[in-house]
């Protein structure tokens, strides 16, 4: 496998794009060697779902599209970033807030920490932001059959 691989897709800020983002990332990672039925793939799917949902729901129509970038460096580190054109950074809700939504960043932080990864948010030159998750790349080793 190459030392560095990248893939990217830009989608409309529409609820249907959340599923499209999830499918795109799953398909790309499968071509890079991650089985789609692995625990890591499940974790990545959930992270992408939450990041894409945030890009759609919390930009208040001010970001007509969002971009999902995936990078794999030297078979060691996977970075997934979702960029939108809204300048507002995600906010952590107080634990006491009782509501049905708004827990996406809590879920993302927890999954990232459980996987030994890091979460970052940075401004873009264009005035938007990128929320990135960096995870260790751990592709399951195929069992060797004893013939």
N, C-alpha and C positions, 0 to 999 in steps of 0.2 A: 504494500500500500504506500502511496505517496506520503511524504513528510507533512504536507499541508493540503487540506481539501476545503473547499468552500462551496456553499450553495445559498441561493437567496430567492425569495419570491415576494412580490408586492401585491397586496390584495385590497379590495375596497373595504372601507370601515363599515361593514355590514355584518349582522349576526351570522349569516351563512358562511362568512369567511373564516370563522373560528374552526369549523370542521375542516375546511380546505387547508388551513395552516397546519392543523394536526396531521392530516393525511400526507401533506407534502413532506413534513419533517420525518414522519415514520418511513415513508418511501425512500427518502434520501439516506437515512441512517441504515436502512436495510441494504442498500447498495454499498454502503461502507462497512458492512459486516455485522450489524447489530440485528439479531433476530427480532422480528416484530412481536413475538410472543414472550419476550424476556421481561423480567422485572424492571430492568433499566429502561426498556422501551416504554413500559407503562408509566414510569416516573416522568420520562421526557414528554410523553403525550399529555399528561396532566399539567406539567409546567407550561407547555406551549398553549394548552387550552386556556389556562388562567392568564397568561401574558397577552394572548390575542383578545380574550374577552375584555381585559382592562383597556386595551388599545381601542376597542370598539365602543365600550360603554362609558368610559370616563374622559373621553376627549370632547364630549358635548357637541359633536358634529363639526368641530374645528379641525379635524384631521381626516381628509377625505379618503386616505389610504393608510396602511401600515405595512411595514416590511419586516419579514422574518429572515434573519441571517443565521447560518449555521457554519461553524468552523471546527475542523478537527486538526489538531496539531500533533504530529509525530506519534499518533496512536496513543496519546497520553491524556489529552485534555479536549473536552468538547465544550464549545461556547455556543449558546443560543441567545440571540438578541432580538428584541422586538422594538422597532423604532416607529414613532408616530410624530406628527408635527405640532402637537399640543405641548406648551412649555411646562405645564404643571406636573410636578413630580408626584408619584404615588404617596399616599399618606397612610400611616398605620393607624387603625382605629383603636380606641381604648377598649380594653377587655370587657368593660361593663356595657358597651353598646350592644343592645339587643336588636338585631335586624337580620333579615334573611340573606342579604348580599353584602359585599364589601369585605369579604374575607380572603379574596384572591391573593393578596400579598402575604398574608399570614401562611396560607397554604404553600405558596412558592418558597418563602423563607424556610419553612419546616422541611419540605422535600429537599431543598438545596442543602441544608445543614445535615440532614439524615444521609445524604449521598456523599458527604465530604466535599461539597462544592462551595462556591461563593456567589453572592448576589451583588450586583452593582447597578447604579443608575447614573447616567451622565447626560449632560446637555449636548445637543448636536449644534453644528455651526449654523444650521438653518433656523434654530430657535426651538426645536422640538426636544425629544429625549429618547434615549435608548435604555431599556431595562434588559440587563444581561444576566445570564446564569452560566457559570463555568463549573463543569462537573468532571471528575476523573473519568477517563474513557476505559471502561471495563467490559470488553466483549467476552462473553462466555466462550471458553475453549471447548471445541468439539471433542467428545469422548473418542478415544482410539479403540476401534474394535479389535478384539483378539480373534483372529481367524484360525 
